[in-house]
Amino acid sequence: MAIQRGDATGDVTGGAGRRDGVERLKADSVGLPGVVFMAVATAAPITAMTGNLPIVIGQGNGAGAPAAYVFATLVLTVFSVGYVAMARHITAAGAFYGYISHGLGRVVGMASGLLAVLAYIVFEAAVLGFFAYALRALAAAQLGVVLPWGWYAGLGLLVIAVMAWFDLHLTARVLGVALVLEVAVLGAVSLAVLVTGGGPDGLVAGEALDPLNAFRGVGGDGAGAGAGLGLFFAFCSWVGFESTAMYGEESRDPKRVVPRATLISVVGVGLFYVFVSWMIVSGNGVRHAVEVARGAVPGKDGNSLFFDPLGAHLGGWAVTVFQWLVVSGSFACAMAFHQCAARYLYAIGREGFVHPALGRTHPRHGSPHIASVAQSVIAAALVAGFLLAGMDPYAHLYTLLALLGTMAILIVQTLCSFAVVGWFHVQGRHPRTRHWFRTLVAPLAGGVGMAGVVALLVLHRDAAAGAAAGTLLFRLIPYLVTGTFLGGLGLALWMRARRPERYVRMGRIVLEDAAERSGEAEPVGA
């Protein structure tokens, strides 16, 4: 069902305003480079590497960590083929929520939307934990300032809340600068290792890149806890690439920008992760890399995987710069996740769920300012909860919430894959776009691959996540995800029975004027 055009009080060709009785985000705010920057910054290469790679090496796949990234790259690339095919027809701030609602129905769409909201809400708090961990270490080492980590997390929360109030231009510029710098320093140390032939074991291509090692845990065990945790955090390193679709309403020529930005983000980030992880394992040596990542070397933590090759190849100044970029990169990542969460809250708010105020946009900036404030309050509450419980910002706040969010988003991505098949083949939409590989085989293969990773971790969750595995929250993660999904199903069924006028709108508010801005005449929606 396409939303019919009604009286509009805003300019169709740009700016924020009301269309079809719905407040819209500010159109033409960002182009292809900006959308790519937002998506890749959400994936946050330096945070993904310094935050996730030590876990993948130390507790996951060991020296086979690069193979885990190879597998994740292949699965997500295949998934993106179907995702991009649907993005050419549907433009909505809710991304997964809108796609699944159209492909699998409103009931499953609502449940998936709540899962996506859960994921992005906790991701901001998770990355703020890593930001606080990195900034506390930096301040102590270089400035001689020692403060509890809560102060640093609070600083990050405040700055993000202020910046998110304004339009997307400011955020895109900040993320763009941070992204260029972090990619440059990671690329520099990786190239230095490559040129010099690696560390004590040379360039360990066989052991590191063998695809079978993606399914072997550290120490060579079969597809058990280690392999599941390693693959899980490898996939976690990409979370946010799908945010390209969320900025469709605010991008120029969204029918072309969103698909291109998605493929650039997935493939580009994937190749970069594989190269960096391979060079980091090679630069440290197989045994030393695992020992450092597991915390078995006195005086060294996971970041030493990067500091040692940096210092050896580029000098002490590079280590100092890298420490600052870890802080700026994690801040940029948290800000990007904030933007994603705010847009999901905005998407469900403007359709009349939770609270309609979430669906309002700022009259001047066109930003989802009410949803943004709500997300800031939720993130602050999560951070405060971990702080009051006396937990560590990295071992607990980052690890646990990243696990929770990644499990939720992988399930949503799996359902989105099946939604592509449902929309194109079961419902018979857009026969000219329908294709046996792009809209059938590729999304099915991507969905099965991601479901397998979730199952692998759930089956072996008791041995995963290191020190955080003993916490109550870790044991509750599968139940929180399941409960949220079932709650979404229940809400949708209740809406269908008691609020049919709202149920009809569920997941159906799509940006029809995007077709006009991209020169297409074909309406979108189902």
C-alpha positions, 0 to 999 in steps of 0.5 A, spaced: 500 500 500 503 506 497 501 512 502 497 517 498 500 524 497 496 529 501 496 536 502 504 538 503 506 544 507 513 543 506 517 543 499 518 537 496 524 538 493 528 539 499 528 541 506 524 539 512 516 539 513 510 535 513 508 531 507 502 526 507 500 529 514 507 526 516 513 530 518 519 528 514 527 529 515 530 534 511 531 532 504 538 533 500 542 534 506 547 529 504 550 526 498 554 519 496 560 521 500 556 523 506 552 517 506 558 512 505 562 516 511 556 516 515 555 508 514 563 506 514 564 511 520 558 507 524 562 501 522 568 505 525 574 501 522 579 503 528 574 501 533 572 495 530 579 493 530 582 495 536 575 493 540 573 487 536 580 484 533 583 483 540 577 479 542 577 475 535 584 473 536 584 472 543 578 468 545 575 467 538 579 464 532 586 465 534 591 466 528 585 465 524 582 472 525 583 474 518 579 468 515 573 470 520 573 477 517 573 473 510 567 469 511 563 475 514 565 479 508 563 474 503 556 473 507 555 480 508 556 482 500 551 476 498 546 479 503 547 486 500 546 484 493 538 483 495 538 489 500 540 493 495 535 491 490 530 492 495 533 499 496 532 501 489 524 501 490 523 503 498 526 509 501 524 510 509 528 512 515 526 505 518 530 501 513 530 494 516 523 496 519 520 498 512 523 493 508 521 487 512 514 490 513 513 490 506 516 483 504 514 479 510 508 483 513 506 488 518 506 483 524 514 481 523 516 488 521 514 491 527 517 485 531 523 486 527 523 494 528 523 493 535 529 488 535 533 494 530 531 499 535 534 495 541 540 494 537 542 501 535 540 503 542 545 499 546 550 500 541 551 507 542 552 505 550 557 500 548 561 504 544 561 510 549 564 504 554 570 503 549 570 511 548 571 512 556 576 506 556 580 509 551 580 516 553 581 514 560 588 510 558 590 516 554 588 521 559 592 517 564 598 516 559 599 523 556 596 528 560 597 525 567 589 525 569 586 520 572 578 520 573 573 515 573 571 512 567 564 515 568 566 522 567 569 520 560 562 517 558 558 523 560 562 527 556 561 523 550 554 523 551 553 530 552 557 532 546 553 527 542 547 530 544 548 537 542 551 535 535 545 530 534 540 536 535 542 539 528 542 537 521 546 532 518 551 536 515 555 537 521 555 530 523 557 528 516 563 533 516 566 530 523 565 523 521 568 524 515 574 527 518 575 522 523 574 516 518 580 519 514 584 519 519 583 513 522 583 509 516 590 513 514 593 510 520 591 503 520 593 503 513 600 506 514 601 500 520 599 495 515 603 497 509 609 498 513 608 490 516 607 488 509 613 492 506 618 489 511 615 482 510 611 481 517 614 479 524 617 473 527 613 468 523 613 472 516 606 474 513 602 468 515 598 467 509 596 460 510 594 460 517 591 467 517 587 466 511 585 459 510 577 459 510 576 453 514 580 457 520 574 461 520 570 455 523 576 453 528 576 456 535 583 459 538 587 453 540 585 449 534 578 447 537 572 445 532 566 450 531 565 451 538 565 457 543 571 460 540 569 460 533 562 462 534 565 468 539 570 470 533 565 470 528 560 474 532 565 479 533 567 479 526 560 481 524 559 486 529 565 490 526 560 491 520 554 493 524 552 500 521 553 499 514 546 498 513 545 505 515 545 507 508 538 506 507 536 510 513 539 516 510 535 515 504 530 521 506 536 526 507 540 524 501 540 526 494 538 522 489 536 516 494 535 511 489 542 511 486 546 513 492 543 508 497 545 502 493 552 505 491 553 507 498 551 500 501 556 496 496 562 501 497 561 500 505 560 493 505 566 491 500 571 496 502 570 495 509 571 488 508 577 488 504 580 493 509 578 489 515 581 483 512 588 486 510 589 490 517 587 483 521 592 479 517 597 484 518 596 485 525 597 478 526 603 477 521 606 483 525 606 480 532 607 473 530 602 468 531 603 466 538 605 473 541 598 475 538 594 470 541 598 471 548 597 479 547 590 479 545 588 474 551 592 478 556 597 473 558 603 478 557 604 482 563 604 490 562 600 489 555 593 489 553 589 488 546 591 495 544 598 493 544 597 488 538 597 495 534 602 499 539 608 494 538 608 494 530 606 502 530 612 503 534 617 498 531 615 501 524 613 508 524 616 510 531 613 513 538 610 519 535 605 514 531 603 510 537 601 517 540 597 519 534 594 512 534 591 513 541 588 519 540 585 517 533 582 511 537 579 516 542 576 520 536 574 514 532 570 511 538 567 517 539 565 518 531 562 511 532 558 512 538 555 519 534 553 515 528 550 509 532 546 515 536 544 517 529 541 510 527 538 509 533 534 516 533 532 515 526 529 508 528 525 511 534 523 517 529 520 512 524 516 508 529 514 514 532 511 518 526 507 512 525 504 512 531 507 507 536 511 508 542 509 516 542 508 520 536 512 526 539 518 521 537 516 522 530 517 530 530 522 534 526 526 540 528 522 546 524 529 549 522 534 543 522 530 538 520 533 533 525 529 528 529 530 532 535 525 529 540 527 522 538 535 524 539 533 526 546 530 520 548 536 516 545 541 520 549 536 519 555 536 511 554 544 511 553 545 515 559 541 510 563 545 504 560 551 507 562 549 509 569 547 502 570 554 499 569 557 505 572 553 504 579 554 496 578 562 497 578 563 494 572 568 495 567 567 500 561 570 495 556 570 488 559 563 489 561 559 495 558 562 494 551 562 487 550 556 485 553 552 490 549 555 489 543 553 482 544 546 483 545 546 488 539 549 484 534 545 478 536 539 482 535 541 486 528 543 479 525 537 476 526 534 482 523 538 482 517 536 475 516 529 476 516 531 482 511 534 477 507 527 473 507 523 479 506 527 481 499 525 474 497 518 475 499 517 482 496 520 480 489 518 473 488 512 471 493 508 478 492 511 478 485 513 486 486 517 489 480 518 483 475 523 487 471 528 488 477 526 481 479 532 476 478 534 469 480 540 471 483 540 478 486 533 477 489 533 470 490 539 466 491 543 471 494 538 474 500 537 466 501 544 465 502 546 471 506 540 470 511 542 462 512 549 464 513 548 470 518 543 465 522 548 460 522 553 465 526 547 466 531 546 459 532 553 458 533 554 463 539 548 461 542 549 454 542 556 455 546 555 462 549 557 459 556 564 459 554 564 465 551 565 473 552 571 472 557 570 475 564 563 478 562 560 471 561 559 470 568 554 476 569 547 476 569 546 480 563 550 475 559 545 469 561 539 474 559 541 476 552 538 470 548 532 472 552 532 479 552 532 478 544 527 473 544 522 477 549 523 483 544 521 480 538 515 476 541 513 483 544 513 486 537 509 481 535 504 482 540 504 489 539 502 488 532 497 483 533 494 488 538 494 494 533 491 490 528 485 488 533 484 495 536 488 500 532 486 498 525 488 505 522 495 505 525 496 498 523 495 500 516 500 505 516 505 500 520 512 500 516 508 503 510 511 511 511 516 511 505 518 517 501 515 517 495 518 524 493 524 520 493 522 518 486 521 525 484 528 527 486 531 521 482 527 522 476 523 515 477 515 515 476 514 508 479 511 509 486 514 505 492 511 501 497 507 495 498 
